[in-house]
Amino acid sequence: MDDPSTRLFAYLDKLGIDVSTVEHAPLFTVEESQALRGDLSGMHSKNLFLKDKKGALWLVVAEEERQIRLNHLHKKLGCNRLSFGNADLLKQVLDVLPGSVTPFALINDQEKQVNVAFDRAFFTSENTLLNFHPLRNDRTTAISPAGLMKFVTSLGYQPQMLDLEEEFADSD
């Protein structure tokens, strides 16, 4: 079977973006990741593949501890009410399986169907590494905030920045 991250790493290298990758047991949830990550430093994420009532697709990348309320998120995004995209749609559009959703999967969105939104917290410190699965959930790749933004914008996306810390504070 072909390694789905090979093309990703070649593209990152072509852009001159430094990354480092560690291998580990397959991880499917934030909880599993927290339990098994060991001393892997940097920020970690939850990545939500969503679909609104009119069919618009969203990838929302949030700090792993954020409590996201879907019934309010659509207001921040300026779209219709949201629900999770199913596994078939995820595979069709981003060519990854559940548990492997990541901003790196945007490299597979050939038709640019997905709208992208990031938790602004990822971009508050240039010295913090960001950790994401490289299209497979048995590895974690660390990238700088500037590197992530360079990658995403090189693919033609202009991500929306969300103040999800406010969302968390407002949920009390």
Number of C-alpha atoms within 10 A of each C-alpha: 3 5 9 15 16 11 12 19 18 11 14 18 12 9 13 12 16 12 17 10 15 12 11 13 12 16 21 15 13 15 10 12 19 13 9 13 14 8 6 14 12 14 15 23 21 20 20 20 25 22 22 16 11 10 12 14 24 22 23 26 24 24 19 15 11 15 15 17 12 13 11 13 18 15 12 14 18 8 16 16 17 24 17 14 17 13 14 12 16 20 14 12 19 25 19 21 18 17 18 25 27 25 23 21 23 25 18 19 14 11 7 15 14 20 19 20 21 20 19 16 15 23 18 10 11 12 11 16 24 23 23 25 25 23 28 21 23 16 19 24 18 24 22 21 19 16 20 21 15 15 23 19 12 12 14 10 16 13 15 14 18 19 13 20 17 9 17 14 10 8 11 5
